[in-house]
Amino acid sequence: MSIPLEYFIVVSTALFVIASYGIITRKNMLVIFMCAEVLVAAAAINFVAFSAFKTGNPIGQSFVVFGWILSVSDTIIALALFMYILKEEGNIDLTKLRKLKW
Amino acid sequence: MVVEVAYLAIVPFILSFLVLSIFAKRLNRFAPFISIFLAAVSLAILAVSFLEFNQTIEVKFSWLTFANINFTIGFLMDKLSMMFALLVSIISFFVLVYSYSYMDKKDALSRFHAEMSLFAGSMLGIVLSSNFITLLIFWEIVGLSSYLLIGFWHYKKEAARAAKKAFVIIILGDVFMFAGIAFLATQFPSLDFNYLNSNATSSPFLTIAMSLILVGAIAKSAQFPLHVWLGDAMEGPTPVSTLLHSATMVKAGIFLVARLLPLYSLAHLLDPIALIGVATAFIGATIAFSEIDIKRVLAFSTVSQLGFMMLALGASKIGASMLYSFTQTFSKAAIFMIAGIIMHSLKEQRDLRKIRIRPKSMIFYIALLGMLVMSGLPPFGDFFGKDTIVGSAMGYNTLFFVTILFTSFISTLYISRWIFLPLGNSIKLKPEGKKKHKIPLTMLVPTILLLVGAVSSGFFTPYLFHYFGEAEEFNMLSIVLSTSSVVAAILISYAVFYKKMIKPIVFVRSPLGIFHKIFVNKYWIDAAYDKFALGMFNFVFKALDYIDVFVIDRIVNLFNPVSEIFADTFKKMQSGVTQTYVVGILLGLLLLFAMLNADKIMLLLGV
């Protein structure tokens, strides 16, 4: 193994932080959704890394495949929702969608 | 050996219930065929196992185990249960066939047959169960299906009311019964009937528990003073009255007392049981005598006959009681079917004064035979049943004997009035009634077969007594007395209600009219219940309402300002900006992480 475990953790932490920053600051829901997917990818890296380094069996890695399937399916739902919001509200700017409040 | 799995006869009925209630809409047209077929399967299982039956078999399945009590689902195939189970399945099968043409095609047939099957299955469950837990489960299902079936035509106001009345009274009894069973459960390690019957000892606890259970049996078997629901239960369709409220369900209480007879004798409750039986027999017969509704006459006659059986149990003559419930099942089911045929041809007309039976028509002959069977003339089944009970009362208590003899006289009066009154009616039938009405074959055949059963069931008398291991006792004096009273009653009834030699109204106007007033008002028992129970409930409800408004609401109001302050403070968090929530989640995550690694962070900060 040429790349040690720590590197993977650093990369995934960096991805996690970047994605969180994106989710908090961006306005466009599409971008925010992409950030959320990056968040999932960060977690997936952790899964793969720990599975490969610590356990020696492929369970953690195969779990990531399930994660992908789930992300793909919720992408479909999310995009459909965005289309619907766009049609109803005229934009998908998250800061302008503020109807759900006290 | 089929007899070892005789309890599986419940399964076809439950299957029919499930299938018909799940696919109710789709199977509506085929519902009768499905339920009749499955009833036939069940009947076949029970018939074969009855023939194979030679010794008591008990089957147990463990269900729940608590500290010291095992709840088991158990089935007991013994003489008593096999006889009852066979009767139930025979009558169920015939009634289902009968209801094929009785029920209107537009009715919810699926629902009807599903509920009938549920009833038949759980009734088999009652008679086959071997312990109180199993019994209680089926007992409650029977009460439920009785409620559903009485209220089958729920859009009729009286039917809905009658269903409610029956349910409330039966459940009232069940509550008592449940308390009694709980009482027994604290005293004995097992609730098996066999165990209790052989291991119980006489004690005040036993008396209390058994009298509580007796209340449940009384409510189910429509005994005085809880008989008031059975008359109203006639609002249900006639097949329901035939199956539930004359032949099978109302026997459940009799069955339970018969099953627990050793316990009742240990609990010194046989005399009260006999007293209840006599009172019920007399009250039921006199009310039936003054009813003018074709089905209510029969309903109160059922009440009266159940009183006869209860009396025989009280005199611990189990053979006599079982013989009468055997013969009465056939005769009563048959005569209810006859009533159904008459009503069916007259568009559900139930007033005896508005019904006319044409002499020398087919239904006339059938009804006449049914009347003779019911009245207890010598060669027919009910003669044996009724007279063994009258005879056993003779040795038991002279007062009871006289009362029961008089009751059997009145019984013949009301049942012959039941046919002579419509026969003597000179009312003109409406044009549609004049047209010759053909009795559907599916109604006629079960009626005639049951009538044949009723006529011939007396020949099983020696067999039945042998079956229950008792010597048959026929008391010549009581037979002569009761048979002559039967003949006298038929003659009187013929003279008064058919020939109208003396107008019945003369009796009503004479000083004897006071009795008529009492009978017509059903001894004011219903009215008393209405007044007393409603008054009591109104009082309780008013008290509860007062507590709700002035105590509970006030306490709640005390906390009002506190929660208002909280709400005002924290509602601002719901800003509507989604991303602030994300920040909140992330901060929370960080906090959690920090808390989990508090020691390392401390180390890092050098504290």
HADDOCK unambig.tbl for C-alpha pairs under 7 A between the chains (distance, minus, plus):
assign (segid A and resid 24 and name CA) (segid B and resid 579 and name CA) 5.36 0.50 0.50
assign (segid A and resid 24 and name CA) (segid B and resid 582 and name CA) 6.72 0.50 0.50
assign (segid A and resid 24 and name CA) (segid B and resid 583 and name CA) 6.75 0.50 0.50
assign (segid A and resid 95 and name CA) (segid B and resid 577 and name CA) 5.99 0.50 0.50
assign (segid A and resid 98 and name CA) (segid B and resid 576 and name CA) 4.57 0.50 0.50
assign (segid A and resid 98 and name CA) (segid B and resid 577 and name CA) 5.79 0.50 0.50
assign (segid A and resid 99 and name CA) (segid B and resid 576 and name CA) 6.29 0.50 0.50
assign (segid A and resid 100 and name CA) (segid B and resid 576 and name CA) 5.11 0.50 0.50
assign (segid A and resid 101 and name CA) (segid B and resid 574 and name CA) 5.24 0.50 0.50
assign (segid A and resid 101 and name CA) (segid B and resid 575 and name CA) 5.32 0.50 0.50
assign (segid A and resid 101 and name CA) (segid B and resid 576 and name CA) 4.41 0.50 0.50
assign (segid A and resid 102 and name CA) (segid B and resid 571 and name CA) 6.32 0.50 0.50
assign (segid A and resid 102 and name CA) (segid B and resid 574 and name CA) 5.77 0.50 0.50
assign (segid A and resid 102 and name CA) (segid B and resid 575 and name CA) 7.00 0.50 0.50
